[in-house]
Amino acid sequence: MALELSEALQQQLARYNITQFDEVALRQALEKHTTTYTLIKLAEWPARRWKCQYRLMMKESMYDAQNVSEAYAMGLLALLQPAMDKQDRH
């Protein structure tokens, strides 16, 4: 089975002590940091148009991904990076 997450995404997540990269672990991590999100599997024509298979919507943002794990990882990074930046300033 091919890796679902690129090595670059895995390295970014590892900075936040996230070392399990399977779909379930990433979903559980995401749910610890947000109360609401929507994951959509795109139909054939939008997938071709936007060159992605899934779209994760959180707050005012959208994250396009090729698979579910990638969508969760992108959303999780979007939540964790600003939180870490705030900690660094204090």
C-alpha positions as CSV (number, residue, x, y, z in Angstrom):
1,M,0.0,0.0,0.0
2,A,1.4,3.4,-0.9
3,L,1.9,6.1,1.7
4,E,-1.1,8.3,2.0
5,L,0.9,11.3,3.3
6,S,3.9,12.9,1.7
7,E,7.0,12.9,3.7
8,A,6.9,16.7,3.9
9,L,3.5,16.5,5.6
10,Q,4.7,13.8,8.0
11,Q,7.7,15.9,9.0
12,Q,5.5,19.0,9.6
13,L,3.1,16.9,11.8
14,A,6.0,15.4,13.7
15,R,7.0,18.9,14.9
16,Y,3.7,18.8,16.8
17,N,4.3,15.3,18.2
18,I,1.9,13.7,15.8
19,T,3.6,10.5,14.7
20,Q,0.7,8.3,13.6
21,F,-0.3,9.2,10.1
22,D,-3.2,6.8,9.4
23,E,-6.7,8.2,8.6
24,V,-8.2,7.4,12.0
25,A,-5.4,8.8,14.1
26,L,-5.3,12.0,12.1
27,R,-9.1,12.4,12.4
28,Q,-9.0,11.9,16.1
29,A,-6.2,14.5,16.4
30,L,-8.2,16.9,14.3
31,E,-11.2,16.4,16.5
32,K,-9.2,17.3,19.6
33,H,-8.5,20.7,18.1
34,T,-11.8,21.7,16.4
35,T,-15.4,21.2,17.2
36,T,-16.7,21.3,13.6
37,Y,-15.5,20.4,10.2
38,T,-16.9,19.0,7.0
39,L,-15.2,16.5,4.7
40,I,-16.6,16.1,1.2
41,K,-15.7,13.5,-1.4
42,L,-16.0,15.4,-4.6
43,A,-17.9,14.1,-7.6
44,E,-16.1,13.3,-10.8
45,W,-16.3,16.6,-12.6
46,P,-15.3,18.8,-9.6
47,A,-12.5,16.4,-8.8
48,R,-11.2,16.8,-12.4
49,R,-11.7,20.6,-12.3
50,W,-10.0,21.2,-9.0
51,K,-7.5,18.3,-9.3
52,C,-8.4,16.9,-5.9
53,Q,-10.6,14.1,-4.5
54,Y,-11.6,15.5,-1.1
55,R,-12.3,18.9,0.3
56,L,-12.1,19.7,4.1
57,M,-14.0,22.8,5.2
58,M,-13.2,24.3,8.6
59,K,-14.3,27.7,9.7
60,E,-13.7,30.0,6.7
61,S,-11.1,27.8,5.1
62,M,-11.1,25.0,2.6
63,Y,-8.3,22.4,2.1
64,D,-8.2,20.3,-1.1
65,A,-6.5,16.9,-0.9
66,Q,-6.0,13.7,-2.8
67,N,-7.1,11.5,0.1
68,V,-8.7,11.6,3.5
69,S,-5.5,11.5,5.5
70,E,-4.0,14.4,3.6
71,A,-7.2,16.4,4.1
72,Y,-7.1,15.8,7.9
73,A,-3.4,16.5,8.0
74,M,-3.8,19.8,6.2
75,G,-6.6,20.9,8.5
76,L,-4.7,19.9,11.6
77,L,-1.6,21.8,10.5
78,A,-3.7,24.9,9.9
79,L,-5.0,24.7,13.5
80,L,-1.7,23.8,15.1
81,Q,0.6,26.3,13.4
82,P,-1.1,29.5,14.7
83,A,-1.4,28.0,18.2
84,M,2.4,27.3,18.2
85,D,3.1,30.8,16.9
86,K,1.2,32.3,19.8
87,Q,3.2,30.1,22.3
88,D,6.5,31.3,20.7
89,R,5.6,34.9,21.2
90,H,5.0,34.5,25.0
